[in-house]
Amino acid sequence: MSKKMNIKNREAYENAVVRCREKGISIPTIAMQKNPELVPEDIKSRLHVVDIKAIDPLNLYRITWKNDPETGLFNDGNIVEFPSELTGVDARIIGIVGKWFPTGSHKVGAAFGCLVPELVTGGFDPTKQKAVWPSTGNYCRGGAFDSALLGCESIAILPEEMSQERFDWLSKVASETIATPGCESNVKEIYDKCWEIKSTRPECMVFNQFEEWGNSRWHYHVTASIVEEQFNRLKKPGQRLSAWVSATGSAGTIAAGDYLKTIAPDVIVSASEALQCPTLLSCGFGGHRIEGIGDKHVPWIHNVRNTDLVTAVDDQVCMNLLRLFNEETGHKALAKAGVSSDLINQLKLLGISSISNLLSAIKTAKWYEMDGRDVIFMPLTDSAEMYNSRLTELETENGKYSNEDALRHIAADLQGCTTDNSRELSFHDRKQLHNFKYFTWVEQQQRDVDELRELWDRDFWPEMYAGATEWDAAIEKFNADVKA
């Protein structure tokens, strides 16, 4: 993207302006998403009476890590800190909470980063085109929600084996939902459906999170910002920002680590994935149950040059902890183990991939022998409310959750979490994973091999992230034209 965002199609731009004028839509800037204090007072005065889940354009201003669930306005950010009583390590492990985004997941921000730059430059015409959101669950929900708020039609694509809660939610928000064969890691089937849509439905524009730079740019600027702020607010004398732990998924969220390395060059970027689909660990493959991560390929937008450690997590352990964290018997066992009631009440803020991130954070702390001076951050992408059907399935399959189950899971899965199935990446390991992109993106998705080589250039990534610096000027101009 050039530094100046020129209008791509004047007719599409004017159509978007008219559509937003008719629906009373204004769009927040990235600066506002980072610092909601910049949101105009007239927006704030109306926002606090709008439900955060409502299909209301005002909720565009709630695409931020700083929503206050109590007041309906904003705060300094929402976190959960996991003490050694739970983790078994001395390092501070802090999760930034995605639950309080409008869709219950921060993926609504990644989708914003993909759609809005096109909308405000005439690259997408909301009166003639439909936005297609290929995903394993949360991104397509975010895209459908953003589309609805911006007066656009949407098509959500996700694997048929994803949680029923996702499909129930999409039935009320997306214009159309397509279920593709397979589970979480069956992403090629999603790509095949996208190619079919491209060839048969010219009115559709695909926003593929695995290759859309808007995804990683949004996290580089917005997600990294909340981590930086929280670290500066919470750090104690002598403490250091030591690691950013994130599941790879589409590789958008992990891009926050690229920014964090600019302010803390020694920070470790640790990638979490499912042991049943160990793509980064061993160029492996397979199906798994950690919804939202690990898709049998390396995303185009993943800067593997900046990934230091790979930690693979057994999906069964995540399911064990999903029960421990959400069943009364588990809560009682955790309380007896010394975990505070305040933390126990917050464990419902962790969905399955968030639990995987927590386990990877523990592995990271143990791998690098981190101590009380080290602070690790990770995203809590979504919450347990998206997985109630999974809890029901687990009880049907395994019976009532017992005290013995809870004690075993605390001892073996938390306190007993080890550094097994971890891989510290050398230069040549990173180059190997970069080259692994070839088989998906050049052979299957029609990317050029010279583009692939460009991604290995260390100068490419800072220049790419800098492309977002012009977003706000384009958004402000668009809003001014809407009001004119």
N, C-alpha and C positions, 0 to 999 in steps of 0.2 A: 504494500500500500504506500502510495506517495505521501509526502508530508502534508500536502494540501489536498483535501478531499473535494474534488471537483464533482459537479453534478454529472451523473452517468447517463441519465435519460430525463430530459426536461418534462415530458408528458407524465412519466411515472412519478416524478417529484411533485408536480402540481396536483396529481390525483391524490397522493399521500397527504399533501397539505390540506386539501379540501376534506378528505375523510377525517382527519384529525380535528379540523375545525368543526365539522358537523357533530362529532362525538365529544367535543370539549376535552380533547387529549393534549396534554403537554408532557414532555419527556424529561426526566431528570438527567443531569450530567453525571459523568463519572466522579467528578469532584463532590457532588452531592451524595453519591452512593458511599464514598469514602467518609464524608463528613456531613451528615444530615443536618447539622446546624445551618448549612447553606441553603436548605430548602426554604423557599419563600414562605412568609408567615401566613399568607392567605391559603396556601396548600395545607400547612399544619393545622390551621383552624378548622378545616373541613375533614382532615384525615382521621382525627381521633375518634370520629363517630362512624367510620367505615370499617366493617369487619375485614380483617387481614386476608380472609379467604375469598372475599367477594370479587366478582368480575366487574371491577370498577377501575377506570383509568387512574384514579388517585393511587391505587396500590402499586403503580410503577415506582412511586417514591418510597416504597417499602422494600425495594430490591437493594438491601443493605444488610450487613452483619450486625447492625445496631438498632434493630427493632426492640422496643421495650414491650414485653408481653403484658405488663401491668397497666401501662398508661395508654397504649396504642400509638405512642409517638416514639421517641428515640432515647437511647442511652449510650454508654461507652462501649457496648459490646457484651455478648453473653458467652460465658466460659464455664467449663467444668474442670476442676483440677482433681487428679487421681493420685491420692497419697500412697505412701509405701505400704500402708495396711492392706491396700487392695492390690498393688502392683508388685510388691516385693523388691522394688528398687528404690534407691535414694534419690535418683534424678527426679526433678519435677516434671510431670507429664500433664499438659494442659490441652483440652479440646475446645475449639471454637464451635459454637452451636449453630447448626443449620436449620433446626426445627422452626425457628421464628421467622424464616423467610415466608412469603405468602403461600407457597406450595408445600411448606414443610421441609424444603431442601434448597441448598444454595445453588443448585443447577439452574434455577430460574435466572440467576445472574449470568451464567455462562451463555444461556440462550439469548439474553438481552444483548450480550457482547457480539453475538452473531447476526441477529436480525436488525437491530437499531442502526448500525452503520450503513446498512444497505437501504433501509427505509428513508433515512434522512439525506441520502445522496441520489435518490432515484434509481437505485439498483434493484428495488423491489416495489412492485405496484400493488398495494392492498386491494385495489378495486378489480384487478384482473388476475392476480396470482394467488396461489395457495402456498403456504410455508410447510415444508415437509421436515419432520423432526425424527430422524432415525436414532434409536436409543435402546438401552437395556432398562429403561424405566423412568428415572428422575429427570433426565434431560428432555425427554419428549413431553413430560408433564410440564416442565418449565417453559418449553417452547410453545405448547398449546396455551398455557396461561398468558404468556407475553403476547401471543397472537391475538387472543381474545381481548386483552386490554388495549391493544393497538388497532383494533378494528380489522383484523386480518383473519382469514380462514386458515385452518391448520389440518395437517394429517400427521398423526402420531404412529410411529412404527416401533414395535417392541416384540421380543420373543414370547411365544404363547405360554411358556412355563413361568413367567414372572408372576409376582404375587397378585392375588385377586384384587387387593386394595388398589393397585395401580390401574387395572382395567375399569373398576367401578368409578374411580375418580375421573379417568379420561372420558368415560361415557357422558359425563356432564359438562365437559369443558372443550374437548377437541371436536372439530367438525367431522373428523373421520378417524377411526382407529384400525390399524392393520396389525394382526398377530402373525408373526413369521414362525416357521418351525424351529423347535429346539428350546434350549435353556439360555441362561445368562451368557455363556461363551459362544453362542452360535451367531456371530456377528456377520459372517460372510453371507448368510441367508438374508440378513437385513440389507447388506450392500446390493445383493442381487435384486431385491425388491426395489431399491432406489433406482437401479439401472432400468428396470422395467418401467417405472414411473417416468423417468426422464425420456424414454423412447415413445411412450404412449400418451402422456399427459403434459403437453407443452405449457400448460398454465401453472405447472408446479415448479417451485424452486427448492432444491434440497439443501438443508443446512446440516451437513454431516459433522457432528461434533469431533470426530476423530481426525479431521483434517482442516477444520475451520480455525483460522488464526484468532478470530474474535473470542473463542473459548479460552485459549491460553492467555491472551492479552488481558481479558477481564480479570482473571485470577492473579496475574502478575501485578496488576495495579490495585485491585480492590481487596482480594483475599490477603495478599502479602501485607497490605497496609494495616489491616486489623491485627495481624500477628505482630507487626512491628510496634504498634501502639500498645497492645496488651503486654508485650514483653517489657517495654519501657515503664509501664505502669506497675507491673507486678514484681519486677526483678528486685532481688536483695543485693546488698553489697557483695561483690566478688562473683556474682552469678553471670553466666554467659548464655547467649542464644546458641544452642548446640545442635538442634536437629529439627527438620521439618519432615514429618512422616505422612505419606499420602498413598492411598491405593492409586494404581495407574489409571484404570478405567479408560477414559478418553484422553488422559494425560493433560487435561486442562488444569485441575486443581494442583497437581504436582508442580506446575509452572510457577506457583508462588515461591517455590524454592529458588528459582532463578533470580528473583529480586532479592530474596533474603541473603543470597551469597554476595550481593553487592554491598550490603551493610554489615555482614558478618562472614567474611571469606572462609572461615573454618567450619561453617555450619554444614552438617551432614544432611543430604537429601536422601531419604530412605523410602524406597518404593515397596508397597505392600501388595501382595497378590495371593491368589488361592493356590495352595499346594496341589490341588487336583487339576490345576491348569497353570503349570509353572513356566510361563513363557519367558520371562526375564531370567528366572533362576537357571533354566536348562534348555531354553528353546523348546519347551514342552507344550502340551495341549491337553484338552479334556474338558468335561463338564463339571460344574461345581454349583454351590448353593449360596455363595456370597454375592447377593444381587447388587449390581452396579459396578463391578470391577472385573478385570481379567478376561480378555476376549480373544485369546489365541493369536494375537498379532501385536506388533508395536505400532501405536498410533503415529501418524505422520507428524503430529505436532509435539511429540515427546522429545525434549532435548536430552537425549541420553548422555551427552557429554557432561551434564551436570548431575547425573544420578550416581550416588556413591555406594549405596547398599541396597540389596534386594532381600526382602524377608518374605518367605512363603508361609501362609497360615492354613492349617487344616480346617476345612469348612465345618467339620463335626465339632471342633472346639468352639467355633463361633455359635453354633446352634446350642451347645451346652450352656454357654454364657448368656445367650438370649433368654433361656429359661431362668438361669440364676438371677439375672438382673430384673426379671419381670414377674416372677412368681413369689407369692407371700413366703413360701418355705425358704426360698433363696434369700429373701430379705432378712429373715430371722437368722439364718446361718451367717450372713455377712455381718449383721449386728454383733453376734457373739464373737466374730473374728476381729472386732474392733473398728469396723467401718462405721462412720458417723451416719446418723439418720438423715442428715441433710444430703449427703452424697447418695445414699440409698434411694432417696426420693428423686434424684436427678438421673439415675441410671436408665430410666425410660427414654431419655434423650438420645440414646445410642441405638441406631439401627444395626443391621448385620454387618455392613461394611465399616461402620464406626467401631464395632467390636473388633473387627479385623485390624483396623488402624491402631487400636489400643494395644493389641497383642504385638503388633509390629513395633510399636514404640517401646514396649518392654524388651523385645529382642534387640532393638537398636541400642538401648541403654546398656544391656548386658554385653553386647558385642564390643562396644567401645569402652567398657568398664567405666561408665559415667557415674558421677556421684552427686552430692547435694549442690554442687556449683553449676550443674548442667540443667538447662531448661529445654524441654522438648515440646513442640507444638504439633497438633494434628487437627484435621477437620472432622467434625461429627456431622457427616453429610445429611443424614436424615434420622428419624427417630423410630422407636419401636411401634408407633401407631400404624406404620406401613406394613407391619408383619404380624398382626394379630392372627391372621389365618395360618401363618407358619407355626405359631404357638399352639394353635388347636391341632394342627397336623402332628406336631411333636408329641403332644399328649396322647393322641390316638395311636401313634406308632409305639411309644415307649411307656405309656402308663402315667399315672399321677407322679408329679415331681416330689421326691422324698428328701428328707433331711440328709440321708446317706448320699444321694445324688449331689446335693448342694455342697456337702463337705468334700466330696471327691473332686468336684469341679473347681472349688477354691484352691485345693491343694495341688492338683495336677495341672489345671489349665491356666491359673493365674500365678500362684506362688511358684509353681513348677515349670512355668514357661521358660524355655531354653533358647539357645542360639542355633538350634538345628534348622536346616533348610534355609540358611542365609548365605549370601554371596556378596563379598566386597568386590566392587568392580575396579579393575585396572584399566589403563588406557585402552588396551587391546580388547578387553571385555566390552567396553563401551562401543568400540568400533564394530565389534561383532554384532551387537544388538542394533546398531545403526544399520549395518548391512542387511540385517534380517528384515528391515522394512521393504527391501526390494521385492520380496515374493508377494506381498500384499499390494503394495502401492504401484509398482511398475508393471508387474506381470498381470495383476487383476484389475487395478483401478485406473490404469491408463496415465499414470504419472510418468514424466520423462526422467531418465536416469541422470541427466544433468541437474535436474531439480533435487534429486536425492543427494548428489554430491555437494550441492550448495548447502544442504542442511548440516553437513559436517564442518563447514567453515565456521570457526568460532565467532566471526564478526556478524554472521547472519542473524543470530538470535537477538542481540541488543538492538539491531536496526529494525527487526520485525516488531519487537515490543514497543519501540518508539513510535510505531505507526499509530498507536492509540492516542498519542498526545494531541492529535487534531480532532478527535471525536467530539470533545466538548464544544469547540467552536462551531462544528457542523450542526450539533444538536441545538445550540443557542440560536443559530440562524434559522433553522427549521421552525423552532418554536415561535420566533418573531414573525415568520411568514404566516404561521397558523393564526396568530393573533391579528395580523394586518387586516 
